[in-house]
Amino acid sequence: MTIAGLESKLAQAEEQLEQESRERILSGKLVRRAEKRLKEVVLQVEEERRMADQLRDQMEKGNLRVKQLKRQVQEAEEEASRAQADRRRLQRELDDVTETAESLNREVTTLRNRLRRVPLTFTTRTVRQVFRLEEGVASDEETEEAEPGSGPQPPEPDASPEAQPQ
C-alpha cells in the first residue's frame, strides 16, 4: 500500500469519523428532546393523576352530601306528613267541637224559647223538669209525653205566688 492509498483511507476514515460525530451529536439532541418530552409527559400524567384524585375526592364528598340531603329531604317529608296528619286530626277535632257547640247552641236556644213560653211562676215540679232538661235527662219526647197539667201551671187569680205549694 502506498502513501496515497493510506492518505485516501485516512481521509475516508476522518470523513466517516466526522459523519459519525455529526450523527452522535444529532442523536444526542434527539435523546435530550425525547428525555425532555418524556419528563413533560410524566409531569402531565402526574398532574392528571392528582386532578383525578381531587375529582374522586370531590365526587365522594358530593355523593356524601347528596346522601345527607336525601336523608334530610326524607326526614322533612316525614315531618311534613306527620304535621299534615296532625293538621287533619286537629281539623276533625275542631269540626267535632264546632258541631257540638252548634248543637248545644241550638239546644240552649230551644230551652230559652221554652222558658220564654213558661209563666214566671214555677212550681217545684217545674223547676225539677227544667233542671232535668238542662242536665239532658229528659228528652223533647219525654216532655211532650208528660202528663197533662204536670207542666208549669199559671197562677190562680186569687192565689198569691207565695201561697203556691212547693
C-alpha atoms as an extended CHARMM CRD file, in Angstrom:
* protein
*
       166  EXT
         1         1  MET       CA              0.0000000000        0.0000000000        0.0000000000  PROA      1               0.0000000000
         2         2  THR       CA              1.1640000000        3.2610000000       -0.9160000000  PROA      2               0.0000000000
         3         3  ILE       CA              1.0880000000        6.5450000000        0.8430000000  PROA      3               0.0000000000
         4         4  ALA       CA             -1.5830000000        7.8520000000       -1.4720000000  PROA      4               0.0000000000
         5         5  GLY       CA             -3.7340000000        4.8440000000       -0.6900000000  PROA      5               0.0000000000
         6         6  LEU       CA             -3.1420000000        5.3240000000        3.0190000000  PROA      6               0.0000000000
         7         7  GLU       CA             -3.9220000000        9.0200000000        2.8050000000  PROA      7               0.0000000000
         8         8  SER       CA             -7.0890000000        8.1980000000        0.9520000000  PROA      8               0.0000000000
         9         9  LYS       CA             -8.0340000000        5.7020000000        3.6270000000  PROA      9               0.0000000000
        10        10  LEU       CA             -7.1890000000        8.2360000000        6.3120000000  PROA      10              0.0000000000
        11        11  ALA       CA             -9.3300000000       10.9120000000        4.6200000000  PROA      11              0.0000000000
        12        12  GLN       CA            -12.1020000000        8.4180000000        4.2860000000  PROA      12              0.0000000000
        13        13  ALA       CA            -11.7720000000        7.4160000000        7.9530000000  PROA      13              0.0000000000
        14        14  GLU       CA            -11.7430000000       11.0830000000        9.0160000000  PROA      14              0.0000000000
        15        15  GLU       CA            -14.8320000000       11.7490000000        6.9170000000  PROA      15              0.0000000000
        16        16  GLN       CA            -16.5300000000        8.6990000000        8.3970000000  PROA      16              0.0000000000
        17        17  LEU       CA            -15.4940000000        9.8630000000       11.8750000000  PROA      17              0.0000000000
        18        18  GLU       CA            -16.8920000000       13.3110000000       11.1500000000  PROA      18              0.0000000000
        19        19  GLN       CA            -20.1090000000       11.7740000000        9.8370000000  PROA      19              0.0000000000
        20        20  GLU       CA            -20.4250000000        9.5750000000       12.9270000000  PROA      20              0.0000000000
        21        21  SER       CA            -19.6440000000       12.5620000000       15.1430000000  PROA      21              0.0000000000
        22        22  ARG       CA            -22.4400000000       14.5840000000       13.4620000000  PROA      22              0.0000000000
        23        23  GLU       CA            -24.7690000000       11.6170000000       13.8270000000  PROA      23              0.0000000000
        24        24  ARG       CA            -23.7940000000       11.2460000000       17.5010000000  PROA      24              0.0000000000
        25        25  ILE       CA            -24.4390000000       14.9700000000       18.0980000000  PROA      25              0.0000000000
        26        26  LEU       CA            -27.7610000000       14.6830000000       16.2830000000  PROA      26              0.0000000000
        27        27  SER       CA            -28.6050000000       11.5260000000       18.2360000000  PROA      27              0.0000000000
        28        28  GLY       CA            -27.6600000000       13.3200000000       21.4760000000  PROA      28              0.0000000000
        29        29  LYS       CA            -30.0060000000       16.1850000000       20.5680000000  PROA      29              0.0000000000
        30        30  LEU       CA            -32.7650000000       13.7100000000       19.7330000000  PROA      30              0.0000000000
        31        31  VAL       CA            -32.1830000000       11.8580000000       23.0300000000  PROA      31              0.0000000000
        32        32  ARG       CA            -32.2890000000       15.1380000000       25.0020000000  PROA      32              0.0000000000
        33        33  ARG       CA            -35.5050000000       16.1450000000       23.1930000000  PROA      33              0.0000000000
        34        34  ALA       CA            -37.0110000000       12.7300000000       23.8750000000  PROA      34              0.0000000000
        35        35  GLU       CA            -35.9630000000       12.9100000000       27.5490000000  PROA      35              0.0000000000
        36        36  LYS       CA            -37.4350000000       16.4140000000       27.8260000000  PROA      36              0.0000000000
        37        37  ARG       CA            -40.6640000000       15.2500000000       26.1890000000  PROA      37              0.0000000000
        38        38  LEU       CA            -40.7050000000       12.2040000000       28.4880000000  PROA      38              0.0000000000
        39        39  LYS       CA            -40.3240000000       14.4610000000       31.5430000000  PROA      39              0.0000000000
        40        40  GLU       CA            -43.1610000000       16.6660000000       30.2620000000  PROA      40              0.0000000000
        41        41  VAL       CA            -45.3830000000       13.6330000000       29.7010000000  PROA      41              0.0000000000
        42        42  VAL       CA            -44.5060000000       12.2410000000       33.1590000000  PROA      42              0.0000000000
        43        43  LEU       CA            -45.3340000000       15.6220000000       34.7470000000  PROA      43              0.0000000000
        44        44  GLN       CA            -48.5630000000       15.7940000000       32.7680000000  PROA      44              0.0000000000
        45        45  VAL       CA            -49.5090000000       12.2440000000       33.8310000000  PROA      45              0.0000000000
        46        46  GLU       CA            -48.7420000000       13.0960000000       37.4730000000  PROA      46              0.0000000000
        47        47  GLU       CA            -50.8260000000       16.2740000000       37.1990000000  PROA      47              0.0000000000
        48        48  GLU       CA            -53.6960000000       14.3490000000       35.6150000000  PROA      48              0.0000000000
        49        49  ARG       CA            -53.4320000000       11.6780000000       38.3210000000  PROA      49              0.0000000000
        50        50  ARG       CA            -53.5080000000       14.3820000000       41.0160000000  PROA      50              0.0000000000
        51        51  MET       CA            -56.5080000000       16.0040000000       39.3070000000  PROA      51              0.0000000000
        52        52  ALA       CA            -58.2320000000       12.6150000000       39.0610000000  PROA      52              0.0000000000
        53        53  ASP       CA            -57.6340000000       12.0610000000       42.7960000000  PROA      53              0.0000000000
        54        54  GLN       CA            -59.0250000000       15.5140000000       43.5860000000  PROA      54              0.0000000000
        55        55  LEU       CA            -62.0480000000       14.9000000000       41.3780000000  PROA      55              0.0000000000
        56        56  ARG       CA            -62.5800000000       11.5000000000       43.0100000000  PROA      56              0.0000000000
        57        57  ASP       CA            -62.4190000000       13.1310000000       46.4600000000  PROA      57              0.0000000000
        58        58  GLN       CA            -64.8310000000       15.8410000000       45.3500000000  PROA      58              0.0000000000
        59        59  MET       CA            -67.1440000000       13.2190000000       43.8820000000  PROA      59              0.0000000000
        60        60  GLU       CA            -67.0800000000       11.2190000000       47.1340000000  PROA      60              0.0000000000
        61        61  LYS       CA            -67.8020000000       14.3830000000       49.1220000000  PROA      61              0.0000000000
        62        62  GLY       CA            -70.5630000000       15.2450000000       46.6680000000  PROA      62              0.0000000000
        63        63  ASN       CA            -72.0540000000       11.7580000000       46.9970000000  PROA      63              0.0000000000
        64        64  LEU       CA            -71.9460000000       12.0380000000       50.7840000000  PROA      64              0.0000000000
        65        65  ARG       CA            -73.6020000000       15.4470000000       50.5650000000  PROA      65              0.0000000000
        66        66  VAL       CA            -76.2740000000       14.0470000000       48.2220000000  PROA      66              0.0000000000
        67        67  LYS       CA            -76.9440000000       11.1940000000       50.6640000000  PROA      67              0.0000000000
        68        68  GLN       CA            -77.1310000000       13.6740000000       53.5330000000  PROA      68              0.0000000000
        69        69  LEU       CA            -79.5110000000       15.9220000000       51.6000000000  PROA      69              0.0000000000
        70        70  LYS       CA            -81.6580000000       12.9380000000       50.5930000000  PROA      70              0.0000000000
        71        71  ARG       CA            -81.8510000000       11.9020000000       54.2490000000  PROA      71              0.0000000000
        72        72  GLN       CA            -82.7750000000       15.4630000000       55.2400000000  PROA      72              0.0000000000
        73        73  VAL       CA            -85.4210000000       15.5900000000       52.5000000000  PROA      73              0.0000000000
        74        74  GLN       CA            -86.8200000000       12.2600000000       53.6680000000  PROA      74              0.0000000000
        75        75  GLU       CA            -86.8910000000       13.4840000000       57.2760000000  PROA      75              0.0000000000
        76        76  ALA       CA            -88.5440000000       16.7270000000       56.1730000000  PROA      76              0.0000000000
        77        77  GLU       CA            -91.1300000000       14.7800000000       54.1530000000  PROA      77              0.0000000000
        78        78  GLU       CA            -91.8220000000       12.5520000000       57.1640000000  PROA      78              0.0000000000
        79        79  GLU       CA            -92.1600000000       15.6210000000       59.3860000000  PROA      79              0.0000000000
        80        80  ALA       CA            -94.4520000000       17.2680000000       56.8320000000  PROA      80              0.0000000000
        81        81  SER       CA            -96.5040000000       14.0770000000       56.6710000000  PROA      81              0.0000000000
        82        82  ARG       CA            -96.7830000000       13.9940000000       60.4750000000  PROA      82              0.0000000000
        83        83  ALA       CA            -97.7020000000       17.6820000000       60.5180000000  PROA      83              0.0000000000
        84        84  GLN       CA           -100.3210000000       17.0900000000       57.8070000000  PROA      84              0.0000000000
        85        85  ALA       CA           -101.7720000000       14.1610000000       59.7790000000  PROA      85              0.0000000000
        86        86  ASP       CA           -101.8250000000       16.3140000000       62.9260000000  PROA      86              0.0000000000
        87        87  ARG       CA           -103.4790000000       19.1270000000       60.9970000000  PROA      87              0.0000000000
        88        88  ARG       CA           -106.1590000000       16.7410000000       59.6610000000  PROA      88              0.0000000000
        89        89  ARG       CA           -106.6970000000       15.2910000000       63.1500000000  PROA      89              0.0000000000
        90        90  LEU       CA           -106.9720000000       18.7740000000       64.6590000000  PROA      90              0.0000000000
        91        91  GLN       CA           -109.3390000000       19.8190000000       61.8600000000  PROA      91              0.0000000000
        92        92  ARG       CA           -111.5460000000       16.7920000000       62.5970000000  PROA      92              0.0000000000
        93        93  GLU       CA           -111.4800000000       17.6370000000       66.3070000000  PROA      93              0.0000000000
        94        94  LEU       CA           -112.3050000000       21.2670000000       65.5140000000  PROA      94              0.0000000000
        95        95  ASP       CA           -115.1620000000       20.1680000000       63.2690000000  PROA      95              0.0000000000
        96        96  ASP       CA           -116.4620000000       17.8750000000       66.0240000000  PROA      96              0.0000000000
        97        97  VAL       CA           -116.1870000000       20.6110000000       68.6520000000  PROA      97              0.0000000000
        98        98  THR       CA           -117.8210000000       23.1280000000       66.3010000000  PROA      98              0.0000000000
        99        99  GLU       CA           -120.6380000000       20.6960000000       65.5680000000  PROA      99              0.0000000000
       100       100  THR       CA           -121.0840000000       20.0300000000       69.2910000000  PROA      100             0.0000000000
       101       101  ALA       CA           -121.0640000000       23.7660000000       70.0430000000  PROA      101             0.0000000000
       102       102  GLU       CA           -123.6400000000       24.4010000000       67.3190000000  PROA      102             0.0000000000
       103       103  SER       CA           -125.7920000000       21.5730000000       68.6730000000  PROA      103             0.0000000000
       104       104  LEU       CA           -125.5020000000       22.9360000000       72.2020000000  PROA      104             0.0000000000
       105       105  ASN       CA           -126.3150000000       26.4490000000       70.9790000000  PROA      105             0.0000000000
       106       106  ARG       CA           -129.4220000000       25.1090000000       69.2400000000  PROA      106             0.0000000000
       107       107  GLU       CA           -130.3830000000       23.2910000000       72.4310000000  PROA      107             0.0000000000
       108       108  VAL       CA           -129.8250000000       26.4400000000       74.5080000000  PROA      108             0.0000000000
       109       109  THR       CA           -131.9360000000       28.4290000000       72.0490000000  PROA      109             0.0000000000
       110       110  THR       CA           -134.6730000000       25.8020000000       72.2440000000  PROA      110             0.0000000000
       111       111  LEU       CA           -134.5670000000       25.8400000000       76.0430000000  PROA      111             0.0000000000
       112       112  ARG       CA           -134.6420000000       29.6420000000       76.1320000000  PROA      112             0.0000000000
       113       113  ASN       CA           -137.6300000000       29.6620000000       73.8260000000  PROA      113             0.0000000000
       114       114  ARG       CA           -139.3660000000       27.1340000000       76.0660000000  PROA      114             0.0000000000
       115       115  LEU       CA           -138.5490000000       29.1820000000       79.1280000000  PROA      115             0.0000000000
       116       116  ARG       CA           -139.9520000000       32.3040000000       77.4910000000  PROA      116             0.0000000000
       117       117  ARG       CA           -143.2190000000       30.4830000000       76.9430000000  PROA      117             0.0000000000
       118       118  VAL       CA           -143.3490000000       29.2670000000       80.5390000000  PROA      118             0.0000000000
       119       119  PRO       CA           -145.0990000000       31.5620000000       83.0520000000  PROA      119             0.0000000000
       120       120  LEU       CA           -142.8160000000       33.2820000000       85.5090000000  PROA      120             0.0000000000
       121       121  THR       CA           -144.1750000000       31.3740000000       88.4690000000  PROA      121             0.0000000000
       122       122  PHE       CA           -142.6510000000       27.9730000000       88.9070000000  PROA      122             0.0000000000
       123       123  THR       CA           -143.6430000000       25.0540000000       90.9820000000  PROA      123             0.0000000000
       124       124  THR       CA           -141.0630000000       22.7500000000       92.4440000000  PROA      124             0.0000000000
       125       125  ARG       CA           -142.0680000000       20.2040000000       89.8490000000  PROA      125             0.0000000000
       126       126  THR       CA           -141.4760000000       22.7030000000       87.0160000000  PROA      126             0.0000000000
       127       127  VAL       CA           -138.0600000000       23.6580000000       88.3600000000  PROA      127             0.0000000000
       128       128  ARG       CA           -137.1180000000       19.9600000000       88.5560000000  PROA      128             0.0000000000
       129       129  GLN       CA           -138.2170000000       19.4720000000       84.9350000000  PROA      129             0.0000000000
       130       130  VAL       CA           -136.1430000000       22.4580000000       83.7910000000  PROA      130             0.0000000000
       131       131  PHE       CA           -133.1040000000       21.1380000000       85.6380000000  PROA      131             0.0000000000
       132       132  ARG       CA           -133.6350000000       17.6970000000       84.1270000000  PROA      132             0.0000000000
       133       133  LEU       CA           -133.7930000000       19.2550000000       80.6520000000  PROA      133             0.0000000000
       134       134  GLU       CA           -130.5860000000       21.1820000000       81.2770000000  PROA      134             0.0000000000
       135       135  GLU       CA           -128.8810000000       18.0430000000       82.5320000000  PROA      135             0.0000000000
       136       136  GLY       CA           -130.0860000000       16.1260000000       79.4860000000  PROA      136             0.0000000000
       137       137  VAL       CA           -132.1830000000       13.6540000000       81.4960000000  PROA      137             0.0000000000
       138       138  ALA       CA           -135.4710000000       14.3950000000       79.8090000000  PROA      138             0.0000000000
       139       139  SER       CA           -135.7300000000       14.4590000000       76.0360000000  PROA      139             0.0000000000
       140       140  ASP       CA           -138.1480000000       16.5010000000       73.9760000000  PROA      140             0.0000000000
       141       141  GLU       CA           -140.3520000000       13.4180000000       73.5620000000  PROA      141             0.0000000000
       142       142  GLU       CA           -140.4860000000       12.8400000000       77.3270000000  PROA      142             0.0000000000
       143       143  THR       CA           -141.5140000000       16.4280000000       77.8820000000  PROA      143             0.0000000000
       144       144  GLU       CA           -144.2620000000       16.1780000000       75.2610000000  PROA      144             0.0000000000
       145       145  GLU       CA           -145.4930000000       12.8590000000       76.6790000000  PROA      145             0.0000000000
       146       146  ALA       CA           -145.6170000000       14.1940000000       80.2480000000  PROA      146             0.0000000000
       147       147  GLU       CA           -148.9420000000       14.1500000000       81.9990000000  PROA      147             0.0000000000
       148       148  PRO       CA           -151.2550000000       16.9880000000       81.1900000000  PROA      148             0.0000000000
       149       149  GLY       CA           -151.1390000000       19.5250000000       83.9300000000  PROA      149             0.0000000000
       150       150  SER       CA           -147.6530000000       18.4450000000       85.0290000000  PROA      150             0.0000000000
       151       151  GLY       CA           -146.0520000000       21.3540000000       83.1720000000  PROA      151             0.0000000000
       152       152  PRO       CA           -145.8510000000       24.8710000000       84.5050000000  PROA      152             0.0000000000
       153       153  GLN       CA           -149.1750000000       25.9660000000       85.8440000000  PROA      153             0.0000000000
       154       154  PRO       CA           -150.4200000000       29.5130000000       85.5050000000  PROA      154             0.0000000000
       155       155  PRO       CA           -151.1100000000       31.1050000000       88.8830000000  PROA      155             0.0000000000
       156       156  GLU       CA           -154.6610000000       31.0460000000       90.0510000000  PROA      156             0.0000000000
       157       157  PRO       CA           -156.1640000000       34.5110000000       90.0850000000  PROA      157             0.0000000000
       158       158  ASP       CA           -156.9770000000       34.5810000000       93.7830000000  PROA      158             0.0000000000
       159       159  ALA       CA           -153.7910000000       32.8190000000       94.9780000000  PROA      159             0.0000000000
       160       160  SER       CA           -150.5930000000       34.7230000000       95.6310000000  PROA      160             0.0000000000
       161       161  PRO       CA           -147.2400000000       33.3600000000       94.3970000000  PROA      161             0.0000000000
       162       162  GLU       CA           -146.1300000000       32.7080000000       97.9810000000  PROA      162             0.0000000000
       163       163  ALA       CA           -149.1950000000       30.5370000000       98.6340000000  PROA      163             0.0000000000
       164       164  GLN       CA           -148.4360000000       28.0140000000       95.8770000000  PROA      164             0.0000000000
       165       165  PRO       CA           -147.2800000000       24.5680000000       97.0620000000  PROA      165             0.0000000000
       166       166  GLN       CA           -143.6930000000       23.7030000000       96.5150000000  PROA      166             0.0000000000
